[in-house]
Amino acid sequence: MDILTPCESKFTVAVNGNGPFLAELVSRATPGALLCLSPGARVAAVAARELDPGLRARLSGLGVAVFPDLPKALAAVPAVNLLIDLTGKFAADPSPDGVAAGIGVFGPAEAEALLDILGADPECRGCRQELARTKLLLHTIINQMQDDIILLDAGGRIIDLNDVNLERLGVTRREITGKSCWETLAGYGKFRDSPEEFERFKSALLENSQNDFVDTRVDGQGRLQYHRIYAYPVFIDGGGELSHIVIMRRDITQRTHMENRLQQSEKLAAIGELSTYIAHEIRNPLFAIAGFANSLMRSKSLDDAARDKAQIIIEESNRLDKILKSIVDFARPTDSVSGEVDVNRVVKETMDVMAIGFSQKGIEVELSLASNSPRAKGDDEMLKQCLINLVKNAAEAMENGGNLSVATGFDGKFITLTVADTGRGIPPEFLDQVFNPFFSTKGKGSGLGLAMTKKILDGIGGAVDLTSTVGKGTKVMLFIPPVLAVNE
């Protein structure tokens, strides 16, 4: 524990023991200030073997060092010249052992009288009333904010936090106050991983005087969350000595989602402009290459080595043509389809074909079709294309076999189509990229499957939700708008 520089007041006070006097004295102190009996008398040390963690944390925040016994307190703070002995042991002896000559000693009775005197002072009462009003105002403002707010001391111990944060953490203020941030906090960035990380964070904070960063984490349902974390240093009397650190955490997941959707729209617009040029400028010479390669294959003068090379040219030309077709199809505007789809029928017909051969790969398919689902808005072929994309991804994620479940349902607003696998899962750092065009973690394919699925669902007013946990699997839910019982 860091010992603060001895007070330059007329009296430097040490308190020996614990009791109502100490708790009452601390409750009257102004948060963030020093613990003073008067402008000329500051409490610098407390000697108490057993102390409530919350009281210990508040003392630390008031610049008071806490020690297990009085000799250690007096040795660490030699400037003490007034002792308030709540135990009565030293006050009864005119020259007690362990207390240097010249140190005045107050016993329990004098301490109680001192509190009465302070409480009787009209100016002090007015200050306390003003302080109470200010404290109530600050308490109300902080606890009305939906952002998480935490007050740490310079050593990383939790001094206080707002009610919203307590509710999210699922703890009481008494349970968490006084504990270090690396023991209790989760989802607040790297600084709370260890004491060493906290010290590095504190050093960076002192250099910049303000620090903010974005922290990402995966919640219990496998969803990616974004938080912006702000850190503000608080200095003693406006000087250079760090007293506290205020941490504020704001959930920016929804805002980040909207920004990603805007970026996605801009990417799609750029791809749309390029698709026509690509189709015209690349496909024409590509067809010529493939045509000449086919002509060479029909030539009887080719030996086997040359024929193999021509075959490679044909295969690679076909592969490139498929990629170009995927790009053109993806860039082509998706018309809002007003047709009606029986989701259960589309799922059953698609899975009857897709599931062929899954048993040889060790993949068990579970099909669950809800009986109360209304008809969906959209097109059979587009919905089938979405399901094929999801099932192919799920099967490719289970190289060693696993369970694949396909289920339909109705949540009262949307028809749901869920595809879940028990494959390798998607790493957290890739979760915000899976709907980007041409992004793939498989090392093959065009990376347009999920992007196309999302585009189709957006076009009919639906949505796509993806959750994944590494080593446990991935679940994708399609939310498809139903056909309403109204005349178009």
Secondary structure, 3 states (H helix, E strand, C coil): CCCCCCCCCCEEEEEECCCHHHHHHHHHCCCCCCCEEECCEEEEEEECCCCCHHHHHHHHHCCCEEECCHHHHHHHCCCCCEEEECCCCCCCCCCCCCCCCCCEEECHHHHHHHHHHHHHCHHHHHHHHHHHHHHHHHHHHHHHCCCEEEEEECCCEEEEECHHHHHHHCCCHHHHCCCEHHHHCCCCCHHHCCHHHHHHHHHHHHHHCCEEEEEEEECCCCCEEEEEEEEEEEEHHHCCCEEEEEEEEEECHHHHHHHHHHHHHHHHHHHHHHHHHHHHHHHHHHHHHHHHHHHHHHCCCCCHHHHHHHHHHHHHHHHHHHHHHHHHHHHCCCCCCCCEECHHHHHHHHHHHHCCCCHHHCEEEEEECCCCCCCEECCHHHHHHHHHHHHHHHHHCCCCCEEEEEEEEECCCCEEEEEEECCCCCCHHHCCCCCCCCCCCCCCCCCCHHHHHHHHHHHCCCEEEEEEECCCEEEEEEEECECCCCCC
